[in-house]
Amino acid sequence: MDYISKPYSFPPNFKDRPYAERFAIVQKIFFTKFDHWKYETEIRVWAPLQNEENGVYYLEFDEKLQLVEVILGAQFEFSKNDVEEALGSLTSEVRILKARPAWDKFEMVEDEN
């Protein structure tokens, strides 16, 4: 991820540019976030749409792509058991935690409760 303090702008003639140039611009924007979110250490993957189930596309986990942690947002409506059930055989390998807003700064922290 590239973290920046000011957003990128699309060039005024974006749609008239060659496909490869438009693709490079979109890819650059896709892998960019506001620098205040750097603490998330987010990783994004650009992959072909190859697996589909009920209109949802996904990338299979393998030795190069492994799920190691699931962070439940502060307003997540399901239970931890629901997540464990969805993870199936991966449950023992994946850390599940709940996030909440920090009391003294603008960020999310682990909810210990």
N, C-alpha and C positions, 0 to 999 in steps of 0.2 A: 504494500500500500504506500501511496505517496500522500503525505499529510501537508496541507497548505492552509494559510490564513485567509486568503481571498479566493473566491471561486473562479474557475476557468470560464471563459465565454466562448460560445460557438462563434466561428468566423462569420461575418455577415453573409457571405456567399457559400455557406456550408453545403447546401444541397446541390450546387453546381460543380463542386469539386469532384475529382476522380474517386471512385469507390475506395481504393486503397488508402487514400488520404483521409476520407471520411471515417473509415474503419479505425485508423490510427487515432484520430481525435476522440471518437467514442470510447475506444479502449482506454485511452489516457484518463478520460473523465470517469469511467467505470471503476478504475483502480485508484481513485483519489477521494480523500475525505477531509473534512475540516480538522485542523490540527488539534483541537480540543478533545477529539475522540481517539487520539494516539494511544492512550492507556489501554484501549481494548485489545491491542495487538492483533487486529483482525487479519485474516487471510482470506482472499477471494480466489476462486478458480474459474477460469474461462474454459468451458468444455463443450463439445458437441452434444446436441440433444440426441441421445441414443436409447435411453430407457424411458418408457412411458407407462403409467398406470393411472387409469381414470382421469386422463387429461393433465396429469402432473408428471413432469420430466425430472429425472434424477440421475446422479452419477453413482455407480456401484463403489462401495468401499473396497480397497485392496491394500497391498503392502505399501503403496505410495500415498494413499488417502485413507486415513483412519479417524473415526470419531472417538475423541478422548474425553469430551466434556459437553454437557448440555446445561445451559444457563436459562433458568425459568425466569421470565420477566416479572416485574413487580405486580403486574395486572394479569398474569397468567391464570386462566380459569380452571385448568384441570389439576388433578392431584399428581403427586410424585409417583404413585402407583400406576396411574394412567400412562405416564412417560415410561416407566419400567416395562409395562406391558407392550408398549409400542416398540421399545428397543429389543425385546425378545432375548435372544441368546447373547446380545451385546451388553446386557445390563451389568454384568459383573466387571466389564472392562471400561465402562464409561462413568465418569464422575457426574453426578447430578447436583446442582445447587440452585438456590433461589436468590435472586437479586432484589435489592431495595435501594431507594435513594439514600445517600449518605446524610448524616445529621449535620455535618459541619462544612461540606464542600459540594460542588456541583459535579457529582459523579455517582455511579451505581457501585454498591459494595455487596458482599455476600451477606445474606440474612442468616444469622446464626440460629434462629429459632426454628 
